[in-house]
Amino acid sequence: MTTTPSPAAEFPESAGAARPERSAIVTGGAGGIGSVIAARLARSGYRVVVADVDGARAKAIAEGLPGQGHRGFGGDLTSSAVNADLAATATGLAPIGAIVNAVGISPKREGRKIELAEIDDALFHQVMAVNVAAPFFLVREAAPLMPDDGSASVVNLLSIAGRTGTGGPTGAAHPPFLPSAMVYGASKAALANLTISLAHELSARRIRVNGVAPGFVQTPMMGQVPPAGAIVEQVPARRYARPEEVAAAVEFLLSAHASYITGTSIDVDGGWAPRA
């Protein structure tokens, strides 16, 4: 008779035993959310590779993380070859137990939404490359290197805009009031679908894949968008999220406490996004 392993057998930390040493990759790790996630995973015992196009800042953040054995990694994450190097770097520290794709861009013009006619070919392709291609390339390169014992997990940073779409033109009287360009919403919708597809495909290797979909978060990505007025007033919580609140959801999905959760997403949006 086949016996199903208990969660404690698959995840030693749930039984109070020491967890095997694992590395974690955080892309966009020099950003406002990514850097907080990197610190949280370092405190959890991972050897963290902080990956970002800004290599100097990635290195500085890695050096400031609690614990030992962390690395900064700089490079163009829209490149397959760079992601192969990134996966190899993490494997050199310890088996890859976690990937967090926090890399992403949401271009604005001095806090103003970039409207349809202003989205040229270069901007469209740049947003799609950073927000969709980069996470895809990393998971494709890293998944074969991740343990297949049920302990490895991927979390992609999504957005409520991927489900709601972005708002109307500047000054529109109708909600939703979102300062992001429509190509940003489209890219996050694609990443949400990719998250589900990866969860299905990687289930054979017992690698879980989930998403965290923030609403408005107080980070440099919000640019000069003020934390007041119509944008924040449409949020039941009446404020922007803190990066730490997003990082907490990411850490939960990576943990043994979420061992039966895959192919889904947690909204961290203060109650704003429709749940239809």
C-alpha positions as a Markdown table, in Angstrom:
| # | Residue | x | y | z |
|---|---|---|---|---|
| 1 | Met | 0.0 | 0.0 | 0.0 |
| 2 | Thr | 1.3 | 3.4 | -0.9 |
| 3 | Thr | 1.7 | 5.8 | 2.0 |
| 4 | Thr | 1.5 | 9.5 | 1.5 |
| 5 | Pro | 4.4 | 11.4 | 3.2 |
| 6 | Ser | 3.3 | 13.6 | 6.1 |
| 7 | Pro | 4.0 | 17.3 | 5.9 |
| 8 | Ala | 6.5 | 16.9 | 8.6 |
| 9 | Ala | 8.5 | 14.4 | 6.6 |
| 10 | Glu | 8.4 | 16.7 | 3.5 |
| 11 | Phe | 9.2 | 19.9 | 5.4 |
| 12 | Pro | 11.5 | 19.3 | 8.3 |
| 13 | Glu | 10.9 | 22.7 | 9.8 |
| 14 | Ser | 7.2 | 21.8 | 10.4 |
| 15 | Ala | 8.4 | 19.0 | 12.8 |
| 16 | Gly | 10.8 | 21.3 | 14.6 |
| 17 | Ala | 13.9 | 20.0 | 12.8 |
| 18 | Ala | 16.5 | 22.1 | 11.1 |
| 19 | Arg | 15.6 | 23.1 | 7.5 |
| 20 | Pro | 18.1 | 22.0 | 4.8 |
| 21 | Glu | 20.2 | 24.9 | 3.7 |
| 22 | Arg | 18.6 | 26.6 | 0.6 |
| 23 | Ser | 19.3 | 29.6 | -1.6 |
| 24 | Ala | 16.7 | 32.1 | -2.7 |
| 25 | Ile | 16.7 | 34.3 | -5.7 |
| 26 | Val | 15.0 | 37.7 | -5.5 |
| 27 | Thr | 14.8 | 39.5 | -8.8 |
| 28 | Gly | 14.2 | 43.2 | -8.7 |
| 29 | Gly | 15.9 | 42.8 | -5.3 |
| 30 | Ala | 17.2 | 46.4 | -5.3 |
| 31 | Gly | 13.7 | 47.8 | -5.5 |
| 32 | Gly | 11.3 | 49.0 | -2.8 |
| 33 | Ile | 9.5 | 45.7 | -2.4 |
| 34 | Gly | 12.3 | 43.3 | -3.6 |
| 35 | Ser | 14.8 | 44.6 | -1.0 |
| 36 | Val | 12.3 | 44.1 | 1.8 |
| 37 | Ile | 11.5 | 40.5 | 0.6 |
| 38 | Ala | 15.3 | 39.8 | 0.4 |
| 39 | Ala | 15.8 | 40.9 | 4.0 |
| 40 | Arg | 12.8 | 38.8 | 5.2 |
| 41 | Leu | 14.1 | 35.7 | 3.5 |
| 42 | Ala | 17.6 | 36.2 | 4.8 |
| 43 | Arg | 16.1 | 36.3 | 8.4 |
| 44 | Ser | 14.3 | 33.1 | 7.5 |
| 45 | Gly | 17.6 | 31.4 | 6.9 |
| 46 | Tyr | 18.0 | 31.5 | 3.1 |
| 47 | Arg | 21.2 | 32.4 | 1.4 |
| 48 | Val | 19.8 | 35.2 | -0.8 |
| 49 | Val | 20.9 | 36.2 | -4.2 |
| 50 | Val | 19.8 | 39.8 | -4.8 |
| 51 | Ala | 19.4 | 40.2 | -8.5 |
| 52 | Asp | 18.8 | 43.6 | -10.3 |
| 53 | Val | 19.8 | 45.5 | -13.3 |
| 54 | Asp | 21.5 | 47.9 | -10.9 |
| 55 | Gly | 24.4 | 45.6 | -9.9 |
| 56 | Ala | 26.0 | 48.0 | -7.5 |
| 57 | Arg | 22.8 | 48.5 | -5.5 |
| 58 | Ala | 22.1 | 44.8 | -5.5 |
| 59 | Lys | 25.5 | 44.1 | -4.1 |
| 60 | Ala | 25.1 | 46.8 | -1.4 |
| 61 | Ile | 21.7 | 45.3 | -0.3 |
| 62 | Ala | 23.1 | 41.8 | -0.2 |
| 63 | Glu | 26.0 | 42.9 | 1.9 |
| 64 | Gly | 23.5 | 44.5 | 4.4 |
| 65 | Leu | 21.3 | 41.4 | 4.8 |
| 66 | Pro | 21.3 | 39.6 | 8.1 |
| 67 | Gly | 23.2 | 36.3 | 8.2 |
| 68 | Gln | 26.0 | 35.1 | 5.9 |
| 69 | Gly | 26.5 | 33.9 | 2.4 |
| 70 | His | 24.4 | 36.3 | 0.4 |
| 71 | Arg | 25.3 | 37.6 | -3.0 |
| 72 | Gly | 24.5 | 40.6 | -5.2 |
| 73 | Phe | 24.0 | 39.9 | -8.9 |
| 74 | Gly | 23.8 | 42.6 | -11.6 |
| 75 | Gly | 22.6 | 42.1 | -15.2 |
| 76 | Asp | 19.9 | 42.4 | -17.8 |
| 77 | Leu | 17.2 | 40.0 | -16.5 |
| 78 | Thr | 15.4 | 40.1 | -19.9 |
| 79 | Ser | 18.3 | 37.9 | -21.2 |
| 80 | Ser | 18.2 | 34.1 | -21.1 |
| 81 | Ala | 21.9 | 33.9 | -20.7 |
| 82 | Val | 21.9 | 36.3 | -17.8 |
| 83 | Asn | 19.2 | 34.2 | -16.1 |
| 84 | Ala | 21.2 | 31.0 | -16.7 |
| 85 | Asp | 24.2 | 32.7 | -14.9 |
| 86 | Leu | 21.8 | 33.8 | -12.1 |
| 87 | Ala | 20.5 | 30.3 | -11.5 |
| 88 | Ala | 24.0 | 28.9 | -11.5 |
| 89 | Thr | 25.1 | 31.6 | -9.0 |
| 90 | Ala | 22.3 | 30.6 | -6.6 |
| 91 | Thr | 23.0 | 26.9 | -7.0 |
| 92 | Gly | 26.6 | 27.6 | -6.1 |
| 93 | Leu | 25.5 | 28.9 | -2.7 |
| 94 | Ala | 23.0 | 26.1 | -1.9 |
| 95 | Pro | 20.1 | 24.3 | -3.7 |
| 96 | Ile | 17.5 | 26.8 | -4.9 |
| 97 | Gly | 14.6 | 26.6 | -2.5 |
| 98 | Ala | 12.9 | 29.8 | -3.5 |
| 99 | Ile | 12.5 | 32.2 | -6.4 |
| 100 | Val | 10.7 | 35.5 | -6.0 |
| 101 | Asn | 10.2 | 37.4 | -9.2 |
| 102 | Ala | 9.8 | 40.9 | -7.9 |
| 103 | Val | 11.3 | 42.5 | -11.0 |
| 104 | Gly | 8.9 | 44.8 | -12.7 |
| 105 | Ile | 8.5 | 48.3 | -14.1 |
| 106 | Ser | 5.5 | 50.6 | -14.3 |
| 107 | Pro | 6.6 | 53.7 | -16.2 |
| 108 | Lys | 4.9 | 57.0 | -15.5 |
| 109 | Arg | 5.4 | 60.7 | -16.5 |
| 110 | Glu | 6.0 | 62.7 | -13.3 |
| 111 | Gly | 3.4 | 60.6 | -11.6 |
| 112 | Arg | 1.0 | 60.8 | -14.5 |
| 113 | Lys | -0.5 | 57.9 | -16.4 |
| 114 | Ile | 1.1 | 57.3 | -19.9 |
| 115 | Glu | -1.9 | 57.1 | -22.2 |
| 116 | Leu | -2.5 | 54.9 | -25.2 |
| 117 | Ala | -1.2 | 57.3 | -27.9 |
| 118 | Glu | 2.0 | 57.8 | -25.9 |
| 119 | Ile | 2.9 | 54.1 | -25.6 |
| 120 | Asp | 5.4 | 53.7 | -28.4 |
| 121 | Asp | 6.8 | 50.4 | -29.6 |
| 122 | Ala | 9.9 | 50.6 | -27.5 |
| 123 | Leu | 8.0 | 51.2 | -24.2 |
| 124 | Phe | 5.5 | 48.4 | -25.0 |
| 125 | His | 8.3 | 45.9 | -25.6 |
| 126 | Gln | 10.3 | 47.1 | -22.6 |
| 127 | Val | 7.5 | 46.6 | -20.2 |
| 128 | Met | 6.6 | 43.1 | -21.6 |
| 129 | Ala | 10.2 | 42.1 | -21.5 |
| 130 | Val | 10.9 | 43.1 | -17.9 |
| 131 | Asn | 7.5 | 42.1 | -16.5 |
| 132 | Val | 6.8 | 38.8 | -18.4 |
| 133 | Ala | 9.9 | 37.6 | -20.2 |
| 134 | Ala | 12.4 | 38.0 | -17.3 |
| 135 | Pro | 10.3 | 35.9 | -14.8 |
| 136 | Phe | 9.7 | 33.3 | -17.5 |
| 137 | Phe | 13.4 | 33.0 | -18.4 |
| 138 | Leu | 14.5 | 32.7 | -14.8 |
| 139 | Val | 12.0 | 29.9 | -14.0 |
| 140 | Arg | 12.9 | 28.1 | -17.2 |
| 141 | Glu | 16.6 | 28.1 | -16.3 |
| 142 | Ala | 16.3 | 27.5 | -12.6 |
| 143 | Ala | 13.5 | 24.9 | -12.3 |
| 144 | Pro | 15.7 | 22.0 | -13.4 |
| 145 | Leu | 18.1 | 22.9 | -10.6 |
| 146 | Met | 15.5 | 23.1 | -7.8 |
| 147 | Pro | 14.9 | 20.2 | -5.4 |
| 148 | Asp | 12.0 | 18.0 | -6.3 |
| 149 | Asp | 11.2 | 17.0 | -2.6 |
| 150 | Gly | 8.3 | 19.4 | -2.3 |
| 151 | Ser | 10.2 | 22.1 | -0.5 |
| 152 | Ala | 10.9 | 24.4 | -3.5 |
| 153 | Ser | 8.6 | 27.3 | -4.5 |
| 154 | Val | 8.2 | 30.2 | -6.8 |
| 155 | Val | 6.3 | 33.4 | -6.1 |
| 156 | Asn | 5.7 | 36.0 | -8.9 |
| 157 | Leu | 4.8 | 39.6 | -8.0 |
| 158 | Leu | 1.5 | 40.3 | -9.9 |
| 159 | Ser | -0.8 | 43.3 | -9.6 |
| 160 | Ile | -4.5 | 44.0 | -9.1 |
| 161 | Ala | -4.2 | 45.9 | -12.5 |
| 162 | Gly | -3.7 | 42.5 | -14.2 |
| 163 | Arg | -7.3 | 41.7 | -13.3 |
| 164 | Thr | -9.1 | 45.0 | -13.2 |
| 165 | Gly | -7.3 | 46.6 | -16.2 |
| 166 | Thr | -5.9 | 50.1 | -15.8 |
| 167 | Gly | -7.9 | 53.3 | -15.6 |
| 168 | Gly | -9.2 | 55.7 | -18.1 |
| 169 | Pro | -7.3 | 58.8 | -19.4 |
| 170 | Thr | -6.0 | 61.4 | -17.1 |
| 171 | Gly | -8.9 | 63.2 | -15.4 |
| 172 | Ala | -11.4 | 60.4 | -16.1 |
| 173 | Ala | -14.5 | 60.7 | -14.0 |
| 174 | His | -15.1 | 56.9 | -13.8 |
| 175 | Pro | -13.1 | 54.4 | -11.8 |
| 176 | Pro | -10.9 | 52.6 | -11.5 |
| 177 | Phe | -8.4 | 55.3 | -10.9 |
| 178 | Leu | -5.0 | 53.8 | -11.7 |
| 179 | Pro | -1.9 | 55.7 | -12.7 |
| 180 | Ser | -0.4 | 52.8 | -14.6 |
| 181 | Ala | -0.2 | 52.5 | -18.4 |
| 182 | Met | -2.4 | 49.9 | -20.0 |
| 183 | Val | 0.7 | 47.9 | -21.1 |
| 184 | Tyr | 1.5 | 47.4 | -17.4 |
| 185 | Gly | -1.9 | 45.9 | -16.7 |
| 186 | Ala | -1.6 | 43.7 | -19.8 |
| 187 | Ser | 1.9 | 42.5 | -18.7 |
| 188 | Lys | 0.7 | 41.6 | -15.2 |
| 189 | Ala | -2.3 | 39.7 | -16.6 |
| 190 | Ala | 0.1 | 37.7 | -18.8 |
| 191 | Leu | 2.2 | 37.0 | -15.7 |
| 192 | Ala | -0.8 | 35.8 | -13.7 |
| 193 | Asn | -1.7 | 33.4 | -16.5 |
| 194 | Leu | 2.0 | 32.3 | -16.7 |
| 195 | Thr | 1.9 | 31.7 | -12.9 |
| 196 | Ile | -1.0 | 29.2 | -13.3 |
| 197 | Ser | 0.6 | 27.5 | -16.3 |
| 198 | Leu | 3.9 | 27.1 | -14.5 |
| 199 | Ala | 2.1 | 25.6 | -11.4 |
| 200 | His | 0.6 | 23.0 | -13.6 |
| 201 | Glu | 3.8 | 22.2 | -15.5 |
| 202 | Leu | 6.1 | 22.1 | -12.5 |
| 203 | Ser | 3.7 | 20.0 | -10.4 |
| 204 | Ala | 5.4 | 16.9 | -11.7 |
| 205 | Arg | 8.6 | 18.1 | -9.9 |
| 206 | Arg | 6.6 | 19.1 | -6.8 |
| 207 | Ile | 7.6 | 22.8 | -7.2 |
| 208 | Arg | 4.8 | 25.1 | -6.2 |
| 209 | Val | 4.2 | 28.4 | -8.1 |
| 210 | Asn | 2.0 | 31.2 | -6.8 |
| 211 | Gly | 1.5 | 34.9 | -7.0 |
| 212 | Val | 1.1 | 37.9 | -4.8 |
| 213 | Ala | -0.9 | 40.7 | -6.3 |
| 214 | Pro | -0.4 | 44.1 | -4.5 |
| 215 | Gly | -2.5 | 47.1 | -4.9 |
| 216 | Phe | -1.0 | 50.5 | -4.3 |
| 217 | Val | 2.3 | 50.2 | -2.4 |
| 218 | Gln | 4.4 | 53.1 | -1.1 |
| 219 | Thr | 7.5 | 52.5 | -3.1 |
| 220 | Pro | 9.6 | 54.5 | -5.6 |
| 221 | Met | 7.6 | 52.8 | -8.4 |
| 222 | Met | 4.6 | 54.9 | -7.5 |
| 223 | Gly | 6.8 | 57.9 | -8.4 |
| 224 | Gln | 5.1 | 61.2 | -7.6 |
| 225 | Val | 1.6 | 59.8 | -7.2 |
| 226 | Pro | 0.4 | 61.3 | -4.0 |
| 227 | Pro | -0.9 | 59.0 | -1.2 |
| 228 | Ala | -4.2 | 61.0 | -1.1 |
| 229 | Gly | -7.0 | 62.0 | -3.3 |
| 230 | Ala | -9.2 | 59.8 | -5.7 |
| 231 | Ile | -6.6 | 57.0 | -5.9 |
| 232 | Val | -6.3 | 56.2 | -2.2 |
| 233 | Glu | -9.9 | 57.1 | -1.5 |
| 234 | Gln | -11.1 | 54.2 | -3.6 |
| 235 | Val | -9.3 | 51.7 | -1.3 |
| 236 | Pro | -11.3 | 50.6 | 1.7 |
| 237 | Ala | -8.2 | 50.6 | 3.9 |
| 238 | Arg | -7.7 | 54.3 | 2.9 |
| 239 | Arg | -3.9 | 54.0 | 2.6 |
| 240 | Tyr | -1.1 | 52.5 | 0.5 |
| 241 | Ala | 0.3 | 49.2 | 1.5 |
| 242 | Arg | 3.8 | 49.0 | 3.1 |
| 243 | Pro | 6.4 | 46.8 | 1.4 |
| 244 | Glu | 6.6 | 44.7 | 4.6 |
| 245 | Glu | 2.9 | 43.7 | 4.1 |
| 246 | Val | 3.7 | 42.4 | 0.7 |
| 247 | Ala | 6.8 | 40.6 | 1.9 |
| 248 | Ala | 4.8 | 38.8 | 4.6 |
| 249 | Ala | 2.5 | 37.3 | 2.0 |
| 250 | Val | 5.4 | 36.2 | -0.1 |
| 251 | Glu | 7.1 | 34.5 | 2.9 |
| 252 | Phe | 3.9 | 32.7 | 3.7 |
| 253 | Leu | 3.6 | 31.2 | 0.2 |
| 254 | Leu | 7.2 | 30.1 | 0.3 |
| 255 | Ser | 6.8 | 28.4 | 3.6 |
| 256 | Ala | 5.7 | 24.9 | 4.7 |
| 257 | His | 2.5 | 26.5 | 5.9 |
| 258 | Ala | 1.4 | 26.9 | 2.3 |
| 259 | Ser | 2.5 | 23.4 | 1.3 |
| 260 | Tyr | -0.9 | 22.6 | -0.4 |
| 261 | Ile | -1.2 | 26.0 | -2.1 |
| 262 | Thr | -0.2 | 26.3 | -5.8 |
| 263 | Gly | -1.4 | 28.0 | -8.9 |
| 264 | Thr | -3.2 | 30.8 | -7.1 |
| 265 | Ser | -2.6 | 34.4 | -5.8 |
| 266 | Ile | -3.0 | 36.4 | -2.7 |
| 267 | Asp | -4.3 | 39.9 | -3.1 |
| 268 | Val | -2.6 | 42.5 | -0.8 |
| 269 | Asp | -4.7 | 45.5 | -1.8 |
| 270 | Gly | -6.5 | 46.8 | 1.3 |
| 271 | Gly | -9.8 | 45.4 | -0.1 |
| 272 | Trp | -9.8 | 47.4 | -3.3 |
| 273 | Ala | -9.8 | 44.9 | -6.2 |
| 274 | Pro | -13.2 | 43.4 | -7.2 |
| 275 | Arg | -13.4 | 39.7 | -6.3 |
| 276 | Ala | -15.8 | 38.6 | -9.1 |
